[in-house]
Amino acid sequence: MSIRNLDYLFKPKSIAVVGASTRPGSVGAVLARNLLRGGFDGPVMPVNPKHAVIESVRAYADVDDLPETPDLAVIATPPRTVPGIVEALARRGTRAAIVITAGFGESASDAGRGQRERMLQAARPHLLRVVGPNCLGVLVPGLGVNASFAHLQPRPGSIAFVTQSGAIATAVLGWAHARGIGFSHVVSLGDMADVDFGDMLDYLASDPRTRAILLYMEAVTHTRKFMSAARAAARSKPVIVVKAGRRPEGARAAASHTGALAGADGVFDAAFRRAGMLRVLSLRELFDAVEIVANLAAPEGDRLAILTNGGGMGVLAVDALVEAGGRLAELAPETLAALDRALPPTWPRANPVDIIGDAPPSRYREALEALRADPNVDAILVVNCPTAVASSVEAASAVCEVIGRTPGPTVLASWTGDAREASRLFAEHRVAAYETPEEAVRGFMYLVDYRRNQRLLTQTPPSIPEAFTPRTDGARKAIAAALAAGRQWLAPQEVDEVLAAYAIPAVETRLAGTPDEAARAAAGAQARWRSRSAPPRSRTSRTSAA
């Protein structure tokens, strides 16, 4: 992996916009406007032979006319012109370029692939780094860098968002803007001809302004580099990913979109877990997950206690918990006894702990204290349904009081109805609060999954025996036979041959053409299993039997 020259991309001192324009609504016009009005503290130099002035700034006919060498160039010109522009920039000493232009590798066009290769050949000898092509651009709000044709200028913040899709980037910018969420970086990678997810993870892992990294991913290039960078980044800060193309139809759409194969989803899922990243399924979940993972300590386990003043809400939470793979905590006898003293006789003496609809703040306080002292509880979800006989705000205040003065498991809250004042209290005390119990359970499971994946990250696989020599000839023979037959999948026997070539244990496979053959094969397998599992007889017993 390499982060060489990426500082010129994300911390430039001067920027050229090649293809800047005055035509309203054009990409070149939006690029020039965003860069010149974004607050960047450095020269922005438009390049276009047809205009002398763009956005009240002098324009230059070509790259060679620029008064100084730009650290970063943004290119939005026809594909056939891009390799020559990259070569001219690289020759002058520019070390980073963002290629907005499409038409290089996302289609099956031989001409497009040829342009892409010529662009890279022009950049590589000079170590010029390329983002794109076919991308929205790059934004670094803290430095006023808006080298994109995005419709919004995002707020500065501490979340980095890296995406293959420009459309996803603009959607996320709009969603985050409405909620006051800021970014340290927003990077649209496009076709990833050069800079890819591995490079970005490696760079952002050591960026002090970034506390969490969010990824929207359709495919991976250079898988070994990606896994190494992902493991390193996930050790230092949360890395949360949405992987598109979970279904075959979506994978085909992703391939036509970026020109890269999406791959088998199960492989990605296992890789994300092993690298210590957290996978979510939607953009909404992406931001929900980063808020809770970045701000709350992950519980040691998946045992959840539910404290509620409404039995129905407790049932909904239990359903959501079980469906998500979590567990209801088994309350200790001491906890049940403490709750007996604090709650009305009608409480069900079980988890969920239903403290009845008329519960005053003191009942919330005493029940929560008892649950926080229980060693069988990894986290607690406190639920409140508004009633006319008890104040929801006072109940929230009691919960915050307990959290502030007693140690214990992580607490999440779900205050239904009009809970604006309660939400303010929870925000002040860093309590994750949700509108529904199901959303709260999902937040809890983010923490659980993140903890599990972080544990996987620290595990070291067994060492490979030094004396082991794979029988590659056997594996090649099986694969060659499948390719010669025009098949994309290995037959069961061929899978066995490949696994055996690398000494990977696997269930023995046998083919049977008739029910009788299947019965004989099963009987033979059972006999072999019994002979292997039977305890060996001693030498004396064998002699006596003889």
N, C-alpha and C positions, 0 to 999 in steps of 0.2 A: 504494500500500500504506500501511497505517497501523498503528503500534504505540501509538497514543494510548490512554491509560488502561489499558494492559495491566499496568502495575506494580500497579494496584489488584487485578488478578486473581491475579498471582503473588507479590506482596509485600503482602498486606493487613495492616492493623493491627486490624481487627475484622471479624467474619463473622456473618451471620444465616442461619439454616437455616429456610426457609419450607416448612412441611410436615413438620417434625420430629414424631416419633411415639414412643409407648411400645409399640406393638403389635409383639410379637416377630416377627422375620423380615421386617418391612416395610422398604421402601427408606428411608422417613423415619426409622425407628429406627436403621438402619445408618449413615445419614448423620450423625445426631446423635452416635452412639457414636464413629465414626471421627474426627470433628472434636474432640470433647471429650476423647478419650483419645489423640490423635495427638501431643501435645506442643506445640501451637500456643500461642505466648506473646502472647495477646490475648483479648479477650472473644469468646465464642461465644454467640449469642443465639437460642434456639429460638423459632419462631413457630408456634403452633397454638391456636386458640380453645377446644379441648376439653381442654387440659391446663394445669395451673398450674405443674407441675414436670416436666422431662424430664432424665433422667440426673443427678438431684440439682441441676439448674440451673433457675432460674426461667424459665418460658416466658411469651410475650406473645401476646395475642389476635390482633393483626394488625401490619402493618408500621408503622402510625402510632403504635402504643404503644411502640415500641422506645425505650430511653433515650438512644441515640445513633445517628447515621447509620452504618450499616455500610459499609466499603469494598467488601466482596464479599457477595453474597447467593447462596445455593444454594437452588434452587426445585424442589420435588418435590410439586406439587399437580396436580389435574386440568387438562387443556389449556385448558378454557374460562376458568379463573381466572388463567392466567398473564399475559395482556396487562394486566389490571388491576393485578396485583402488580408487574409491571415498571414500569408507569406510576407507582405509588405510591413505589416505591424511587427511580426516576429523579428524581421531584419532590423527594424529600428530599435528594438529592445522592449516592446510591450510584452508583458508576461501573463496576461489573462485576457480571455475574450468570452463574451456571452453571445452565442449565435442564436438569434430569435428565429431565423428563417427555417421553414419546413422544406421537405422534399429531398431528404438525404437517405434515410434508412428505414423510415416507418412504412414504406411500401416495398413492393417486390421489384421496383425499377432498378435495372442494372446501372442506368445513368446516375440515379440518386446515390447508389452505393459507391460508385466511382468518385463522385464529388466528395462524398464523406471521406474516403480514403485519401484523396488529394489534400483535403483540408488538414487531416491529421499528419500527413507527411510534411506539410509546410510548417506545422506547429512543433513537432517533436524535436527537431535538431536544436531549436532555441528554447526548449523547455516551457513553451507557452501553453498554459492550461486552458481548456475549452469546456464551457458549460453549454449543453445542448448537443446538437441543434434541435429545432422544433420545440422551443420552450417559451415560457412566459417571461422569464428573467430572474433577477436576484434582487432582494430587498434587505437592507440592513438599517432598520429604522433609527437605531441609536446614533448612526453617523449621517443620517439624511440621504442615504444611498437608495434610490428607487430606480434601479436599472431594469425596468419592466414596463409592460403595457397594462399593468393592473389598473383597475378603476378606482382604487382607494389607496390612501397613504396610511399604513397601519401605525398603531402606537408603538413606542419602544416598550420592550418587556424582556422577559427572561426565558421564553419558550422558543425553541427553534423548530420550524416546520419545513420538512424536506419532502418533495413530492415529484413523481414522474409526470403528473398531469397538470397543465396550466389551468384547465377549467376547475379542477379541484382546488387549486391554490386560490383562485378568485372567489370561489364559494366559501372557503374557510375564512378569507379576509373579510368578506361581508358579514359572516356569522360572528366572528370575533369582534369586529368593530362595533356591532350593536350591543355587545356585552362588555365592552371596555377591556378586552383581553389584548395584551401587547406581545410583541415578538422581538427576539434578538436577531433572528434571521428567518427569511422566507426564501426558499430556493426551489425553483422549478428546474429539474434535471433534464426533462425532455428525453431525447434518445440515448443519452449517456455515452456519447462517442468517446469521451475522456473522463471527466469528473463523474463519479458514480456514488452509490450509497456508501460503499466502503470508505472512499475518500472523505465524504462528508461526516460520517460517524467518527473517523479518526480525528478530523479537525475540530469538530464540535465537542468532543470529549474533553479537550483541554482548554476550551474557551471559557474564561471566567464569567462572562455575561450570560451564559446559557445554563439554566438549572435543570431543564428537561428537554428531550429530543422527541419529536413526533414525526412519524414516517407514513406517507401514503405510497404504497409499493405495488407495482404490477409485475415486475420481473427483477431478477438480480443478474448482474454481470460480474464475473470474477468471484465465484462463490467462496473460494478460500480466503481471499482478501476481505470479503464482506463478513464472514464469520469471525475472523480475527479482530476486525475493527469493532464489530458488534459486541463481542465479549469484553473488549477493553472499555468501550463506552459505557456498557451496562454496569460495570463495576463502580463507576464514579457518579452516575446520575441516571434517573429513570429514562428508559427508551421504550416508547409505546408505538405500536405499528398497526395500521390497517392494511391488510393484504387483499387486494382485489383479485378477481378471477378464481374464487373458491370453487365454482362449478365449471364444468367443461365449456359451457356456452360463454361464461364470463372470461375464461382463459383465452378462448378464440378471439373474443372482442379485444382483449388486451393486446394480443399479438398483432392485430390489424391496426391498433392505435399507436403503439410504440415501436413495432417491428421486432420485439423481443418475445421469446417464449416464456409463458408464465410458469410452467412446470407443475408438478403434482402438488396439490395443496397440502396433503399430509406431510410431505417432506418439509415444506416451509414451516408448518406448525411445529414439528419436532425441532427444527433448527432454531426457531425463535425461543422456544422453551430452553433449549440447551445453552443458548447465548445469554440467558438472563433477561430477555426482553418480555414485555407484556403485549399480547395480541388482543385487539378488540375488533368488533365487526362493523362499526360504522363511524362516521366522522363525529357524530354527537358523542358517542362513547369515548372517542379519542380524547376529547377535552374533559369529559367527566372523569376519566381515568387519571389523566395527568394531575388534576386538582387534588384528588384524594391520595394518589401515590406519592406526590411530591410533598404533601403537607402532613400526612399522618404516618405514624409508625405501623408497619405491617404486623399483624398478629402472629403469634407463634404457630397457631393451628387454625382449623376451620370450624371450631365449635362456637356457635352463636347463641346467646341468650336474648330473648325478646321480651321487652317490658312494655305493656300497652294498657291503655284505658278503654280499649274497644276490642272485644273478642274476635270480631270479623276481620279486623285489620291484622291481628296476630295470625289468623289462619292464612290470609293472603301472603304474609311474610314467610310462613313455613313452607307453603307451596313453592314460592320463588326460590327459597334456600335449597330445598331438596332437588328441584329441577336443575339448579346451577351447580350441584355437586358439593354443597356444604352440609354441615351437620348441626342438628339441635344439641345444645349442651345438656348433659345429664346433671342436674343440680345436686350438689352435695347435701347430705342430711343436715349439716349445720346451716346451710343456706335456707333450706326449707323451714327449719325451726325459726330462723330469724325473720323470714317472711310471714310465718304464722303469727308472730308477735306484732308485725307491722300492718298486716292487711286484714280486711273483713273476713269473717268465717266462710263467705261464699267464694273466695278465690279458689281456682281449680287445683292448687298444689302441684303444679307442673309448669314446664316451659312450653309455650309462652306463659309469662307471668301476667295474668289479667288482673289489674288493680281496680277494676270496675269504673264505670263512666263518671262517677261523682268524685273521683280521686282529687284531693287537694294537693298543693305543692309538697306538704310533709310526707304524703304517701309515696310520691315519686322519689323524694329524697331518701327515705329509709329503704325502699325497695332497691334503688340503684346502689346504695352503699352495701347492701347484702350481696348483690350480684357481683360487684367489683371485688369482693373478698373471696369469691369462690374460685378455687384452683382449677376447676373443670371448665371455666369459661374463658374463651380466647378473645371475644369481643361482645359488645352489647348494643342492640338496636332498641332505642327508646321511641315509642310511637305515641302520638297524641291526636285524638279526634276532638274537635271543638264541641263543648256542651254549654248549656245555659247555667249550669250550677258550679262550674269550676273554670278558673282562668287559665287559658293556654299559655299566656305570656308568663304568668307566675310559675307555671309548671316548668317552662323552659329555663327560667331563672334558677329554679331549684336544681335542675340537672347541671347547669353550668357551675353552680356553687359546689356540688359534690365533686365534679371533675377537677375543679381548681384546688381543692384542699385534700383530696385523697388520691394516692396512686392506684393504678389498676389497669384493666384492659382498655383497649380503644373503644370509644363510644361514638355511635352514629345516631342520627335523629331523623325522624319523619314526622313533621307537623303538618297535618292536612288542613284544608280550608284556607282562610286568609291569615297567613302566618308571617306577615312582613316584619312585625316587631320581634317575634321569636327568631326569625332568620337573622336579624341584626345581632341579637344576643349570641347566637351560635357562631356567627362570623367573628365576633369579637373574641370569643373563647376558643377559636380554631376547632369547632365541632362541625364535622361534615353533616349537612342537613339536606333532606330531599323532600319532594312533594308527596311521594308515595312510598309505601313500604317496599314495593318491588324494586324501585330505583335504589333504595338504600341497601337492599340485599345485593344488588348488582355491584354497588360500590364496595361493599364488604368483600365480595368475591374477587374484585380487582386486587385488593390487598392480599388476599389468600393466594391467588395465582402468581402475583408478583413475588411473594415470599418463596413459593415453591420454585419458581424459575431462578431466583437468586441462589437458592440452594443447589440447583442443578449446575449453575454457573461455576460453583466452587468445587464440584466433584471432579476428580481426576480419573479417567478411564484406566483400566488395567494396562500394564505395559505389554507390548507385543513380545512374545518369546524370541530371543535372539536367534535360536536355531530354526525358527519357522521359515520355510521356503514355499511360497505359493506355487501351485501347479497351474501356471498361466496357460499352458498349452490346452488343457482340458476346458478352461473357461473360454478361451478364444474359439475353440472348436464348436462349443454350444452356441455361442453368439453368432458365429459365422453361418451356422446352419439355419438359424432363424432369419438372418438377413438374406441369405440365398433364397429362402422360401418367400420372401417379401412380407415377413411378419414383423410387427412392432412390439410384440410381447413374446417372452420365452414360454415354452411349454413347461408343465410342472417338472418333468424329468430334467429339462435343461436348467431350470432354476436350481434343482438339487446338485447338478454337476458344477455350476458356478460357485455355489456356496461351499461345496466340498473342496473345490480347488483352493479355497482360502481358509479351510478348516473352521468354517462357521457352523455351529451346531444347528440342525434343522430336523423337523419331523420327517421321517422317511415317507416317501411317496411311492405307491405302487399302482399300476393300471390294471383294471379288471374288465374284461369284455362281457362277462356274464355274471349273474348272481352267484353261481357256484364258484367261479374264479375269485369273486370278492370274498366269499366265505372262507375259501382256502387261504387267501392272502391274510385275512384277519386272524385266522387260527395260527398261521405261521408267525405273524408278528407278536401275537399274545404269548406263544411259546418262547420266542426269543426274549421277550421282556421278562418272563418268569425266570428264565435261566440266568439273565443278567442280575436280577434283583434278589435271587435266592442267596442266603449266606453260604460261603464256601465251607465244605466239610473238611475236617482235619485229616492229616495224613493217616492217623491211627484208624479213624472210622472207615477210610477207603480200604485200608488193608484188611480190616475185619470183614467188611462186606465181601471182599474177594474170597 
